[in-house]
């Protein structure tokens, strides 16, 4: 069964360092997303991406964050200068069409620890 | 802001018991999705409900979407230890692409 895959599964980084989280969405999907979940808190939307551009972003997704689809298969989330509060599980997700009425499939997550 | 409130927050039951968890909002959702999440893993989709009043069954799990599309419930019959996990409801805004998640119900089924 097709699935969203993410790497790395776990990364520890020093505060101020840049981090890139990678995702391979399901191949025929057109919409891509990043969500995050701080330990013990709810899953929060960061950004959605369609047709090679950001379609929506949350207030969390500030100038420190960027997304890119560098080739036909990968979708990346870059955090330019990590802060302690960026420590969270980051989930990539994809859907065939937009979120309304359509199923969004999540990857296993990348656990980011900022020290 | 469209909020989804789930209840109860925690539920611990014995194997074989039945249970219902709820997902409520003051806003209308075009659809709602139920996910189950294990510790350290991503949410795994269980079902999507789209039509008001819709009932979907997945083995021992029964999902219902409220007539007004503001609430949903998940009923598990004869719970098993393998049902243990965090159950999340989520729905998209009526316009736009983001999913709003509830806080989840942490279910523990004891053997």
Interface residues (C-beta under 8 A of the other chain):
Chain A: X4 X31 X33 X35 X42 X43 X44 X45 X48 X50 X55 X56 X58 X89 X91 X98 X99 X100 X101 X102 X103 X104 X105 X106 X107 X108 X109 X111
Chain B: X30 X31 X33 X35 X40 X41 X42 X43 X44 X45 X48 X50 X88 X90 X92 X93 X94 X95 X96 X97 X98 X99 X100 X101 X102 X103 X104
